[in-house]
């Protein structure tokens, strides 16, 4: 399997997995922001994962802007939108898939 296809598979899994748990939460609690924050920061270990995810997302946004410019990937804001609407587990592999495609086309153009 090519690396870009592996990234695409990871993006699909990264889209489905978080929403499975989010929909389960919504089914139990509805749109209760207090319950969401209580569960998110209710234990030290969940706070650890939440903060790790927030910091990783900040790093990804910085990387996204630089790599999108370097690899001539237009519409970089779509990956930012994916990050905000789904999460890093979807946005990062989706961007890496797009990056691999862009690098492949750049390599083909250089050989021609």
LINLIN-V722402 format. One record per residue. RES is the residue in one letter. PHI is phi in whole degrees, -180 to 180 (999 if undefined). PSI is psi in whole degrees, -180 to 180 (* if undefined). D_FIRST is the distance of its C-alpha to the first C-alpha in Angstrom with 2 decimals. Layout:
res	phi	psi	d_first
RES	PHI	PSI	D_FIRST
RES	PHI	PSI	D_FIRST
This chain:
res	phi	psi	d_first
X	999	132	0.00
X	-67	153	3.77
X	-59	-40	6.43
X	-65	-34	8.30
X	-71	-36	6.45
X	-63	-40	6.66
X	-63	-39	10.14
X	-66	-42	10.91
X	-62	-43	10.43
X	-63	-35	12.53
X	-66	-41	14.97
X	-64	-47	15.58
X	-63	-40	16.24
X	-68	-20	18.26
X	-84	-46	20.28
X	-73	-46	21.08
X	-59	-53	21.88
X	-63	-38	24.60
X	-69	-28	26.21
X	-58	-47	26.54
X	-75	-35	28.75
X	-67	-41	30.46
X	-66	-37	31.44
X	-62	-41	32.74
X	-63	-47	34.80
X	-62	-37	36.12
X	-65	-35	37.10
X	-84	-39	39.08
X	-119	-13	40.56
X	70	-155	40.22
X	-90	56	40.18
X	-93	100	42.08
X	-63	-36	41.34
X	-66	-43	43.48
X	-64	-38	41.68
X	-62	-50	38.33
X	-66	-36	39.59
X	-63	-43	41.32
X	-73	-36	38.18
X	-67	-42	36.08
X	-113	20	38.65
X	-74	-20	40.47
X	-138	157	39.42
X	-60	-39	38.73
X	-70	-36	35.21
X	-71	-34	34.31
X	-65	-40	35.94
X	-56	-49	33.88
X	-68	-38	30.59
X	-64	-47	32.03
X	-68	-38	33.20
X	-61	-42	30.00
X	-67	-42	28.14
X	-63	-46	30.81
X	-66	-41	30.74
X	-64	-36	26.95
X	-67	-38	27.20
X	-64	-44	29.92
X	-63	-41	27.87
X	-61	-42	24.96
X	-62	-42	27.49
X	-63	-47	28.72
X	-62	-42	25.28
X	-57	-50	24.44
X	-61	-45	27.59
X	-69	-47	27.17
X	-70	-36	23.53
X	-62	-41	24.11
X	-68	-43	27.07
X	-65	-38	25.43
X	-98	9	22.44
X	57	45	24.73
X	-96	113	23.20
X	-84	166	26.00
X	60	43	26.81
X	-60	-25	25.78
X	-66	-21	28.11
X	-64	-35	25.72
X	-74	-32	23.57
X	-65	-41	26.90
X	-63	-42	27.75
X	-61	-39	24.51
X	-63	-44	25.48
X	-75	-34	28.99
X	-89	-29	28.34
X	-120	-63	25.45
X	148	178	24.74
X	-64	-33	22.70
X	-64	-20	19.98
X	-101	-47	19.30
X	-66	-44	20.54
X	-65	-53	18.75
X	-66	-31	15.08
X	-65	-43	16.23
X	-65	-43	17.87
X	-64	-35	15.04
X	-61	-48	12.88
X	-64	-39	16.01
X	-63	-44	16.57
X	-61	-43	13.32
X	-62	-43	14.26
X	-65	-44	17.74
X	-64	-37	17.04
X	-62	-45	15.16
X	-69	-34	18.22
X	-66	-39	20.57
X	-67	-43	19.20
X	-62	-42	19.54
X	-66	-35	23.01
X	-70	-32	24.04
X	-77	-24	23.27
X	-79	*	25.26
